[in-house]
């Protein structure tokens, strides 16, 4: 394989459970072929993690379960792997770029000590509005997205109570928050964080496309659960949002591609400079 090809490691955090997320991520990644190649690593079932010398970009997926609890094996190795990537970036000119999604995002926030991860009072699921913060308005991850923009949200846990002194010390930034809910007293959850120039994460699912959501609704039990959770009117509105080109389609076509373009451009530029 040519050394000019940029290699992406997809860290599968789905614990062997059926999902649409990996299909969606692969679909987005394949848009950058033949510049890139990718390989999947089953983190939670097989405890697989890549050799960081062999890969340039990492996408760590969402997944089921409690982000606060691992089995004492894969989770310990996963956190050590994140630290190794971070250390690499502090010591090397050619950086490793990482995108954390949902479950992985919660684990990263916990690991870096940036905030508290708690169980929600109820499940958040469906098409949600995501609001950029002041820092998020200029973050390259969100370039081309409106404010607010729309994304698929699916979580029983949330990242809240940011430790601002830790954010400041690490140079991390909150770049988006969940929608404002005037009718409840709950704190707005953090929806995206710029951990470093090269590490970024989202609570929502930027990879999701309408096909993945409709596929989920083919499960009658899941469909009835969502309808009962939201009510008929909100459920119908959610289906309409799925078909709106400026909502889920736009996020799917924009956010991960932004991440990949930024990473690829940085890698190609740095490698070219070092080869001169």
N, C-alpha and C positions, 0 to 999 in steps of 0.2 A: 504493500500500500504506500502511496506517495506520502512523503513527509509534509507535503503542502496541504493535505487534507486535514481539516480541523476535526478533532474527535470529541464526541459528546458522550458522557456517561449518564444514562437515565437510571436514577436510584428508585427502584420500585418499592414503595412503602405500603402496598395494598394488602400485605399479609395473606396473599394467595386468594383473596376474595374477588369475585367477578366485578368488573368495573368498566366504565367507558373512558376514564381519564387517560389511561395509557394510550389507547387508540387515538385520542385527540392530540396528545403530546406528539406522538409519532407523526401524525398528519402534519402538524405545524413544522416539526423538524425537517421532514422530507421536502418541504418547500425550499429548503436551502441546499438541496442536493444539486450538483455533485461536489459542492464546496466542503460538505461535512460528511461524516459517517457517525453512526451511533451504536452503542451496545447497552443492553439492559442488565442491571444487577439487582437480584432479589435480596433486599436487605433484611427483611423481617422473618422470612421463612428459611432461607439458606445462608443468611449472614454473609452475603456477598458484598464486597466493596472493591472498587477499582484501584489499580495502581496509579497514583496521582501523576507519575512521570509519563503515563501513557495517554492521559486525557486532558483536554483543554477547558471544556465547559461541562458543568454538572447541573442537571435538573432533578431535584428531589421532590417526589410526587406527594399528593395527598394520600390519605389512608384511613382505615377505620380505627375506632377504639379511643382509649384514653391516652393523650400525649404525655401524661405525667408518669405513666407506667410502662416499663419494658420488661424483658425477661432476665435482665442482668447480663445478657450476652450481646445480642445484636445492638441494643441501645447504647451500651458502654462503648462498643466498637464504633458505632455511628458518631457519637459525640467526639471520640478521639480522632476520627477521620476529619470531622469539621475543623478541629483544632490543627490538624496537620495541614489542611488546605490554607488555613489562616496564617500559619507559620510560614508556609511556602511563599505566600504573597508578601510577607514582610522581608523575605530574604532573596527573592528572585525578581528579575526584570519582567519576565514573561508571566503574567498573572493567570490565576485560575478563577473563572467566573462561575458563580453559583446562583441558581434560582430555587428558593424554597416555596413549596405550595402547600397551603392548608395545614395538614397534620405536621408536615416538616417545618412549616413556618412557626407553628406553636412550639415545637421542640427547640427550634433555633432561638426563639425569644426567651425561652426558659433557660437554655444553656448559656446564653450570653448575659443572663441576669437583667434583662431589660424591662420585664414586666411580670405580671402575675397571670397564670393560666387557670381559668375557673370553668366549671360546668355551667352552661346556660340554664335559665329557668325552663326554656323550651327550645326545641330544635329550630334552627334557622335554615330554611330551605326554599330555594326558588330564585327568581330574578330579583336582584337587589340593586339599589342605587349606592354607588361608592363615591365618597366625597374626597377630593384632593385637599391636602393641607397646603399651607403656604410653601413649604418645601417641595411638596408633591407637584405643584404647578410647573416647576422647572425641571423636575426629574425626568431624565430621558426615557424611563420605563413607560411613562404615561403620554409621551408625545403623540399627538394625533387623536387623543381621547378627550371628550367633552368633560365638563365639570358641572354636575356629577356625570359619571359614566355608569354603565350597567354591567353586571357580572352575575354568574351563577354562584350562589352561596349554599354550602351544605356543611353544617357543623353543629355539634352538641357542646363544643367547648369554645372559649373565647380568650383573647389576649386583652387584658385590661390593666388598670393601675400602673401606668408607665413610671419607671424610676428615672426621672428626668436627669438626675445627677449622673447616673450610669450612662444614659444616652449621650450626655455632654462629654463625659470622659472618653467614651469609645468613638465619638464622632458619628454616632448613629442618628437617624432621623425618622420620625413618623411621617409617612408620605400620603397616607389616606386613612379615613375613618368611616365607620358605618353611618347609615342614614340617621338624621336627627329624629328622635321619637318623642314628641312633646307630651304624649299621653302617658308615658311611663317615666319612672324616676331612675331607670338604669343608666349606668355610664355607657357612653359610646365606645364600642370595641375598636381596637386598632386593626385596620384592614391591610396595611402594607408598611413595611419598614425597609429603609435603606441601611443595612448593617454597616457596610463599608462601600468604597467605590466599586467593589467587585462582587459583593454579596448583597442580594436583595430578596425579599420574600413577600408573598401575598397570602392573606387569609382566605380570600375567595379563589375561585377556579378560573384562571384566565384561559386555560386550554379548552374549556367547555364550549361545545357548539350545540345548536338546536337538536341535531340528530341524537346526541348523547342523552339529552333531557327527555326527548320523546321516547327513546328506547327504555328509559327508566319508567316512564308512565305506562308502558305496555304491561308492566306488572300490576295487575288489578289491585292487589293489596297496597302497593306503594301509592298508586293513584288515589285510592280512597282515603288513605292516611293523609296525603297532602291536601286533598279537597276538604277533609274534616278540619285540618289544621288552619287552613286559610279561609274557608267559606267559599261558596259558589262564585261570588262576584270577583274576589281577589284571584281565585283559581283561573277564571276566564280571562282576567286582565293579564295574568302571568303568561298564559298561552299566546295572547296577542303580542306581548313583549318579545316572546321567542322568535316571532316572525318579522320583527322590526329590524331592518338592516342597520340601523344606527344604535342598536343595543347589544345583544349577545354576539351577533356576527362581527360587529365593529371591534369589540374587545378581543375576540378570538383572532381576528386578523391583524391586531395591532400590538398587544402587550408582549407576548412571548417573542414575536418577530422583532420588536424593539430590543428586547433583552439580547437576542441572538445577534442582531446586527451590531449592536454596541460591542458585544464580546468579540465577534469575529473581526470587526474593524480594529479594535485594540490589539488583538493577537497578531493580525497581519502586519499592522504598523510596527509593533515592537519587534517582531521576528525579522522584518525587513531591515530595521535600524541595526539590529545586532549582527545581521549578515553582511552589512556594508564594511 
